[in-house]
Amino acid sequence: MTLNQVLLCLALALASLASARDLKSRPKVQQPAGAVRQPFPPAHQVKRSFREPLSWRSPDPPAEEEPRFPPHFELKKPPEASDAILVVCEENSVRVEAKRDLLGIGQLVKAADVTLGGCPATGEDTRHQVLIFESELHQCGSRLLMSEDDLVYVFTLQYTPSPLGDTPIVRTRDVTVSIECQYQRKHDVSSGFLSPTWASFNDSQVSEESLYFSFRLMTDDWQVARPSSQFTLGDMMKFEVSVKQFHHTPLRVTVDDCVATVVRNVDTVPRYSFLGNNGCLFDSQLTGSGSRFLPRSRDDRLQFEVEAFKFQEDERGAIYITCNLKATAATSLADSLNKACSFNNGWTEASGVHQACSCCDADCGTGSRKQVRGNQSPLATTGAKWEEAVAVGPITVYQRPAK
């Protein structure tokens, strides 16, 4: 070994000793107590961990509490707009009176927001806050419906609230009420628009002998026609019949018989004949109700009331009442064929001629039809007597709510 090789080996040995001293002099990293050093996982395992779905999910929303109402709480039902409307069907026109508190909430509607088939109000009763609409039967958007026996004019009363002030909002609802005027087809109900389908008298008698019968529901005070045909069991349905005479001697109107059915056809079942035998009101005798004729105040008008009822198997509670009306000369007194008798521990007659009711528990004769029939002529005249079958309905009778 040469001298140069010896010196090179010595230098390498010194360098190795110096490197060992540096490693010993560096501070050691402390491991936490109980920690175990784990080797790094393989690369393919690291990649797989990012593809696994997360186990965390959003919490469920809190359950909503059941609404709690105070004892005896009842949700208010919106009032029916029809309860604020009065309709009078004349011979060739219709008159509609609508309260400005149309919705029954104490808030008056604007007159310009209410129309009858697009026609504005023709007047206003400012004292009673009532809008008045008057129209010929074939005007103001009316529709004519015809059946074999009837003519029905249908109008629409429309309330469309205008925006409040300068805002685009409203706080009331739209209201649409259908209004009907029904006439038997024998009447010339609108001059120049329809032709009569019958001829009851000869030409020389028409101007003197024409009659018009009316049969309508009345309000509790008997002052005006009832705007609603809805009743509750136990209510009294108040009816008024009258005869309008044109250049005629005074007449007396009576009701020969009445029958209730669930449809307009009187020859159907179920049916209930509560008045018959030429003017005997049987309902109070059969059921113990308070049904009765009111004392007669005028010969050409007769009023009676019947306790509301419904047919047992009919869920709708709708009934039609068809009566046979009769007019006779007012100069003749009430008799067994022309009377208005009520039962209350005995029979009494509306005009005070009580002996005319003595046949009500037997047979009062055959001077007029004993029963309303759908296939008979609705108007007949024999001597000084005129008869007509008229109907009211549908009348809806509801159950009285439990207290």
C-alpha positions in Angstrom: 0.0 0.0 0.0 1.4 3.3 -1.0 1.4 6.4 1.1 -1.4 8.0 -0.9 -3.7 5.1 -0.3 -3.0 5.2 3.4 -3.9 8.9 3.6 -7.2 8.3 1.6 -8.3 5.5 4.0 -7.6 7.7 7.0 -9.6 10.6 5.5 -12.6 8.3 4.9 -12.5 7.0 8.5 -12.4 10.5 9.9 -15.4 11.6 7.8 -17.4 8.5 9.0 -16.7 9.4 12.6 -17.9 13.0 12.1 -21.2 11.8 10.5 -21.9 9.5 13.4 -21.4 12.3 15.9 -23.9 14.6 14.1 -26.6 11.9 14.2 -26.2 11.4 17.9 -26.3 15.2 18.6 -29.9 15.7 16.8 -33.0 15.8 19.2 -35.3 12.8 19.0 -39.0 13.2 18.1 -41.2 12.1 21.1 -44.1 9.7 20.4 -47.4 10.2 22.5 -47.8 7.8 25.3 -49.4 4.6 24.1 -49.1 5.6 20.4 -48.2 2.9 18.0 -46.6 3.9 14.8 -48.5 2.6 11.8 -47.1 2.1 8.4 -48.6 4.1 5.5 -51.3 2.1 3.8 -50.8 1.0 0.2 -51.8 3.5 -2.5 -54.7 1.4 -3.8 -56.3 1.4 -0.3 -56.1 5.2 -0.1 -57.9 5.7 -3.3 -60.8 3.3 -2.3 -61.5 5.3 0.9 -62.6 8.3 -1.2 -65.2 6.3 -3.1 -67.1 5.0 -0.1 -70.5 6.9 0.7 -70.7 9.2 3.6 -72.7 7.9 6.5 -73.9 11.4 7.7 -77.3 12.7 6.7 -79.4 15.8 7.5 -81.5 15.5 10.6 -85.3 15.1 10.2 -87.4 18.3 10.6 -89.2 18.7 14.0 -92.7 17.2 14.0 -95.5 19.8 13.7 -97.7 20.2 16.7 -101.4 19.4 16.4 -103.5 22.6 16.3 -105.1 23.2 19.6 -108.5 24.9 19.7 -110.2 26.4 22.7 -113.2 24.5 24.1 -116.4 24.7 22.0 -114.4 26.3 19.1 -116.2 26.2 15.7 -114.8 27.3 12.4 -116.9 30.0 10.9 -118.6 29.2 7.6 -118.8 32.0 5.1 -122.3 33.3 4.8 -124.4 32.5 1.7 -124.7 35.5 -0.6 -128.2 34.3 -1.6 -129.4 35.2 1.9 -128.8 38.9 1.0 -130.8 38.8 -2.2 -134.5 39.2 -2.8 -136.0 38.3 -6.2 -139.5 39.3 -7.4 -140.5 37.7 -10.7 -143.2 39.8 -12.4 -145.3 38.9 -15.4 -142.7 40.2 -17.9 -139.8 41.5 -15.8 -137.6 40.7 -12.8 -136.7 42.8 -9.9 -133.6 41.9 -7.8 -132.7 43.6 -4.5 -129.2 42.9 -3.2 -127.9 44.1 0.1 -124.7 46.1 -0.1 -123.4 43.9 2.7 -123.6 41.1 0.1 -121.1 38.8 1.9 -122.6 39.2 5.4 -119.3 40.4 6.9 -120.3 44.0 7.7 -118.5 45.4 4.7 -120.4 47.2 2.0 -119.5 46.4 -1.6 -119.2 49.0 -4.2 -122.3 49.5 -6.4 -120.2 49.4 -9.5 -118.8 46.0 -8.6 -122.2 44.3 -8.8 -124.1 43.6 -12.0 -127.1 41.6 -13.2 -125.9 39.9 -16.3 -123.6 42.9 -17.1 -126.3 45.5 -16.3 -125.6 48.0 -13.5 -128.0 48.7 -10.7 -131.0 50.8 -11.8 -131.5 52.3 -8.3 -130.4 52.2 -4.7 -132.2 52.3 -1.4 -129.6 54.3 0.6 -131.5 54.0 3.8 -131.4 50.2 3.9 -128.2 50.0 1.8 -129.9 47.9 -0.9 -129.0 47.9 -4.6 -132.0 47.5 -7.0 -131.9 45.8 -10.4 -134.8 45.8 -12.8 -134.8 44.1 -16.2 -137.2 42.7 -18.8 -137.1 38.9 -18.9 -135.2 38.7 -22.1 -132.5 41.3 -21.3 -129.4 41.6 -19.1 -127.9 38.4 -20.3 -130.8 36.1 -19.4 -131.0 32.6 -20.7 -134.3 30.9 -21.5 -134.8 27.3 -20.6 -137.9 25.5 -21.8 -139.5 22.2 -20.8 -142.8 20.7 -21.8 -144.6 22.7 -19.1 -142.3 25.5 -18.0 -140.4 28.5 -19.1 -137.4 29.4 -16.9 -135.5 32.7 -17.3 -132.0 32.4 -15.7 -130.1 35.5 -14.7 -126.7 35.8 -13.1 -125.9 38.3 -10.3 -122.2 38.8 -10.4 -120.0 40.6 -7.8 -116.3 41.1 -8.8 -114.4 43.2 -6.2 -112.2 46.0 -7.6 -108.7 46.5 -6.2 -108.4 48.4 -3.0 -107.2 52.0 -3.6 -104.1 52.1 -5.7 -103.0 48.6 -4.7 -103.5 45.4 -6.8 -105.1 43.5 -3.9 -108.6 42.6 -2.8 -109.9 41.3 0.5 -113.2 39.8 -0.6 -114.1 36.9 -2.9 -116.0 36.9 -6.2 -119.6 35.9 -5.9 -121.9 34.5 -8.5 -125.6 33.9 -7.7 -128.0 32.2 -10.2 -131.5 33.7 -10.3 -134.4 32.0 -11.9 -137.9 33.1 -12.8 -140.2 30.2 -13.6 -143.4 30.4 -15.5 -145.9 27.9 -16.8 -145.9 27.9 -20.6 -149.5 29.0 -20.9 -148.6 32.5 -19.9 -147.4 35.1 -22.4 -144.6 36.2 -20.0 -142.9 38.7 -22.2 -144.9 40.8 -24.7 -143.6 40.6 -28.2 -141.0 38.0 -27.3 -143.0 34.8 -26.8 -146.4 33.7 -27.9 -148.8 31.9 -25.6 -149.3 28.2 -26.1 -152.9 28.1 -25.0 -156.2 29.9 -25.5 -158.3 29.7 -22.3 -161.2 32.0 -23.3 -162.7 33.4 -26.4 -161.4 36.7 -27.8 -164.2 38.7 -26.3 -163.3 37.6 -22.8 -159.6 37.8 -22.7 -159.3 41.4 -21.5 -161.8 40.9 -18.8 -161.1 37.3 -17.6 -157.3 36.9 -17.6 -155.9 35.6 -14.3 -152.5 35.2 -12.8 -151.9 32.8 -9.9 -148.9 33.2 -7.6 -147.4 30.7 -5.1 -144.3 31.7 -3.2 -142.3 31.3 0.0 -142.5 34.2 2.4 -140.2 35.7 5.1 -141.2 35.1 8.8 -143.0 38.5 8.9 -144.9 37.7 5.8 -143.9 41.0 4.2 -141.8 39.9 1.2 -140.9 36.8 -0.8 -138.2 34.7 1.0 -134.9 35.0 -0.8 -133.7 31.5 0.3 -135.4 28.1 0.0 -133.3 26.5 2.7 -134.8 25.4 6.0 -133.9 23.4 9.1 -136.1 20.7 10.5 -138.4 22.4 13.0 -138.7 25.6 11.0 -142.0 26.8 9.6 -142.2 27.1 5.9 -144.5 30.0 5.1 -146.4 30.0 1.8 -148.6 32.6 0.2 -151.0 32.0 -2.7 -152.7 34.8 -4.5 -154.6 35.6 -7.7 -154.1 38.7 -9.7 -157.1 39.8 -11.6 -157.3 42.1 -14.6 -160.6 44.1 -14.9 -162.4 41.2 -13.2 -165.0 41.0 -10.5 -163.5 40.3 -7.0 -162.2 36.8 -6.6 -161.4 34.5 -3.6 -158.4 32.1 -3.9 -158.2 28.7 -2.2 -155.9 25.7 -2.2 -157.6 22.4 -3.1 -154.6 20.1 -2.5 -150.8 19.9 -2.1 -148.3 17.1 -2.5 -144.6 17.0 -1.7 -142.2 14.9 -3.8 -138.4 14.7 -4.3 -138.6 15.6 -7.9 -140.9 18.0 -9.9 -143.0 15.2 -11.2 -146.0 14.7 -8.8 -146.6 11.1 -10.0 -143.6 9.7 -8.3 -142.7 8.1 -5.0 -142.0 8.9 -2.2 -144.8 11.5 -2.0 -146.7 13.1 0.8 -150.2 14.6 0.4 -150.4 17.0 3.3 -153.4 19.0 2.1 -156.4 17.8 0.2 -160.2 17.1 0.2 -160.8 20.6 -1.2 -158.8 22.7 1.3 -158.2 20.5 4.4 -154.7 20.8 5.8 -154.1 17.3 7.2 -150.4 17.7 8.3 -151.2 18.8 11.8 -153.8 16.1 12.3 -151.4 13.4 10.9 -148.1 14.4 12.6 -149.1 16.7 15.5 -147.3 19.7 13.8 -148.2 23.3 14.0 -149.1 23.5 10.3 -152.1 25.8 9.7 -153.9 28.4 7.5 -153.6 31.9 8.8 -156.8 33.9 9.3 -157.8 35.3 5.9 -157.4 39.1 5.6 -158.0 39.4 1.8 -160.1 37.3 -0.6 -157.4 37.3 -3.3 -154.7 36.1 -0.9 -154.3 33.1 1.3 -151.4 32.3 3.7 -150.5 29.0 5.3 -147.5 27.5 7.1 -146.1 23.9 7.2 -143.5 22.6 9.6 -140.4 21.7 7.6 -139.9 18.0 6.9 -137.8 15.7 4.7 -138.3 12.2 3.3 -136.7 9.5 5.5 -134.6 7.8 2.8 -133.6 11.0 1.0 -130.1 12.2 2.0 -130.4 15.5 0.0 -133.4 16.8 1.9 -134.8 18.4 -1.2 -138.5 18.5 -1.8 -140.9 20.0 -4.4 -144.3 21.2 -3.3 -147.1 21.2 -6.0 -150.5 22.7 -5.1 -153.7 23.0 -7.0 -155.0 26.6 -6.7 -158.5 27.7 -7.4 -160.2 31.1 -7.8 -164.0 31.6 -7.3 -166.2 34.7 -7.0 -165.6 36.4 -3.7 -169.4 37.0 -3.3 -169.9 33.4 -2.5 -169.2 32.2 1.1 -166.8 29.4 1.9 -168.4 25.9 1.5 -167.3 22.3 1.4 -165.7 22.7 -2.0 -164.1 26.1 -1.5 -162.5 26.4 1.9 -159.2 26.7 3.9 -159.4 24.4 7.0 -156.8 23.8 9.7 -156.8 21.2 12.4 -156.2 22.0 16.1 -158.4 19.9 18.4 -161.0 20.3 15.7 -161.3 21.9 12.3 -161.5 25.7 11.8 -161.9 27.7 8.6 -159.6 30.7 7.7 -162.5 33.1 6.9 -164.6 32.0 9.9 -167.1 29.8 8.2 -166.2 26.8 10.3 -169.1 24.6 9.3 -167.5 24.3 5.8 -164.9 22.1 7.4 -167.3 19.5 8.7 -166.5 17.1 5.8 -162.7 17.1 6.3 -162.8 13.8 8.0 -165.0 12.3 5.3 -165.4 13.2 1.6 -166.0 16.8 0.6 -167.2 16.0 -2.9 -165.9 16.1 -6.4 -166.3 19.7 -7.3 -162.7 19.9 -8.2 -159.7 17.6 -8.8 -159.1 15.6 -5.6 -155.4 15.3 -6.4 -152.8 17.1 -8.5 -152.1 15.2 -11.6 -149.2 15.8 -14.0 -151.1 14.9 -17.2 -154.0 17.2 -16.6 -154.4 20.7 -18.1 -152.8 23.1 -15.6 -155.6 25.7 -16.1 -159.3 25.0 -16.4 -162.4 27.0 -16.2 -165.9 25.8 -15.4 -168.5 28.4 -15.0 -167.1 30.9 -12.4 -164.1 28.8 -11.3 -160.5 28.8 -12.4 -157.8 26.3 -11.4 -154.1 26.0 -11.8 -151.4 23.6 -10.6 -148.3 25.5 -9.4 -145.0 24.3 -7.8 -142.3 25.6 -5.5 -138.9 24.0 -5.2 -136.5 22.6 -4.8 -136.8 23.4 -1.1 -133.8 22.1 0.9 -134.3 20.9 4.5 -131.3 20.3 6.7 -130.9 18.4 10.0 -130.9 20.6 13.0 -127.3 20.6 14.4 -126.8 18.9 17.8 -126.2 21.2 20.7 
